[in-house]
């Protein structure tokens, strides 16, 4: 199980750092690099689902979390915003 989790963490880290736009590479990549090692399996599932969403939506949600229609991502958005000193 641990090996599978490690593989998933590495894969998620790569995806977070190679989004396609420099802004999202920076926003998600830095967050992932700092937090993935400590993410539980449940948190990792949430992060993986979050990264399935397109860059324009994620960028808008990170900068303006009130635009996010997905309440299930509220905690993750808050963590990312806090990490980048964007939270109120």
C-alpha positions as CSV (number, residue, x, y, z in Angstrom):
1,X,0.0,0.0,0.0
2,X,2.7,2.4,0.9
3,X,4.5,1.8,-2.4
4,X,1.3,2.6,-4.3
5,X,0.9,5.8,-2.3
6,X,4.4,6.8,-3.0
7,X,4.0,6.2,-6.7
8,X,0.7,8.2,-6.7
9,X,2.4,11.1,-4.8
10,X,5.3,11.2,-7.3
11,X,2.8,11.1,-10.2
12,X,0.7,13.9,-8.6
13,X,3.8,16.0,-8.0
14,X,4.8,15.6,-11.6
15,X,1.3,16.6,-12.8
16,X,1.2,19.6,-10.5
17,X,4.6,20.9,-11.8
18,X,3.7,20.3,-15.5
19,X,0.2,21.8,-15.9
20,X,0.8,23.6,-19.1
21,X,0.8,27.1,-17.9
22,X,3.6,28.6,-15.9
23,X,1.2,30.2,-13.4
24,X,-0.4,26.9,-12.5
25,X,2.9,25.0,-12.5
26,X,4.0,27.5,-9.9
27,X,0.8,27.6,-7.8
28,X,0.1,23.9,-7.8
29,X,3.7,22.7,-8.2
30,X,5.1,24.5,-5.2
31,X,2.2,23.5,-3.1
32,X,2.6,19.9,-4.1
33,X,6.3,19.9,-3.6
34,X,5.8,21.1,0.0
35,X,2.8,19.0,1.0
36,X,2.5,15.8,-0.9
37,X,4.9,13.8,1.3
38,X,2.6,14.4,4.3
39,X,-0.8,13.9,2.5
40,X,-2.9,11.0,3.6
41,X,-4.4,8.7,1.1
42,X,-7.7,10.5,1.4
43,X,-6.1,13.9,0.9
44,X,-4.2,12.6,-2.1
45,X,-7.4,11.4,-3.7
46,X,-8.9,14.9,-3.2
47,X,-5.8,16.5,-4.8
48,X,-5.8,14.1,-7.7
49,X,-9.5,15.0,-8.4
50,X,-8.7,18.7,-8.1
51,X,-6.0,18.4,-10.7
52,X,-8.4,16.8,-13.2
53,X,-10.0,20.3,-13.5
54,X,-8.7,22.6,-16.2
55,X,-6.2,25.4,-15.6
56,X,-8.6,28.3,-16.3
57,X,-11.1,27.1,-13.7
58,X,-8.4,26.2,-11.1
59,X,-6.7,29.6,-11.5
60,X,-10.0,31.4,-11.1
61,X,-10.9,29.3,-8.0
62,X,-7.5,29.8,-6.4
63,X,-7.6,33.6,-6.9
64,X,-11.3,33.9,-6.1
65,X,-12.5,30.8,-4.1
66,X,-16.0,32.1,-4.0
67,X,-16.3,31.2,-7.7
68,X,-15.8,27.5,-7.0
69,X,-19.0,25.6,-7.3
70,X,-17.4,22.5,-5.8
71,X,-17.7,22.8,-2.0
72,X,-15.7,19.5,-1.7
73,X,-12.6,21.5,-2.7
74,X,-13.1,24.3,-0.2
75,X,-10.6,23.0,2.3
76,X,-7.9,22.3,-0.4
77,X,-8.4,25.7,-1.9
78,X,-8.0,27.2,1.5
79,X,-4.7,25.3,2.1
80,X,-3.4,26.3,-1.3
81,X,-4.3,30.0,-0.7
82,X,-2.7,29.9,2.8
83,X,0.4,28.3,1.4
84,X,0.8,31.2,-1.1
85,X,-0.3,33.8,1.4
86,X,-3.5,34.6,-0.5
87,X,-5.9,33.7,2.3
88,X,-7.5,36.5,4.3
